[in-house]
Structure formats: structure tokens, C-alpha cells
Amino acid sequence: MDMELEQERAKAEQEKAKMYIQYLSNIFSQPLMDKPDPKYLKAKKEFESLLMPNTAVKKKESKKAYEWDFDPNEYIEQQNLIEGR
């Protein structure tokens, strides 16, 4: 029962992440009408760099931590400790 619930939660989180990435892709792929805001350009550049595959240039780790940047195994272990397993 708990495993099914965990799987459903994982699927929901995965779908949420897909929807968020799709939203950002749609926002950043639209042509600009006016001179863009510098914050927009910075966010677009950061988003594009996060989507790029790991290369020698990207070897240095980003100092920013995002909610979706986590190790699934650590998350499961943490949940098991909370639930007392």
C-alpha cells in the first residue's frame, strides 16, 4: 500500500516537473517584441544552461540549489526514516 502511494507521488512530482519545464520552454521560446528586461535575459540564459547536457564546460557545479535537485535514493531513505521503517 505504501509503495503504491510512493509510486503515485513520484509520478505526480515527475509530471509536475515536466509541466514546469514545458511552461518555461514556452515562455523562453517566444519571440520578443520590445527590448527585453535584463532579468528576463539572465533567467533565459540560466534556463538554457540547465537544459544543456553535462560537458567539459559545465563540469564546474552550479552554486544554486533548486527544489528539483535531489537524489531520489536519499529522498526515499529520508522518508523511510520519518515513517519509522
QUIKA-V165012 format. One record per pair of residues at least 12 apart in sequence whose ideal C-beta (glycine too) atoms are under 8 Angstrom apart, sorted by the first residue. I is the first residue (numbers start at 1). J is the second residue. D is the distance in Angstrom with one decimal. If there is no record, write none. Layout:
i=I j=J d=D
i=I j=J d=D
This chain:
i=2 j=83 d=7.6
i=6 j=76 d=7.5
i=6 j=79 d=7.5
i=10 j=72 d=7.8
i=17 j=68 d=5.7
i=21 j=51 d=8.0
i=24 j=47 d=5.6
i=28 j=43 d=7.9
i=28 j=44 d=4.8
i=28 j=47 d=5.8
i=28 j=48 d=7.4
i=50 j=62 d=7.7
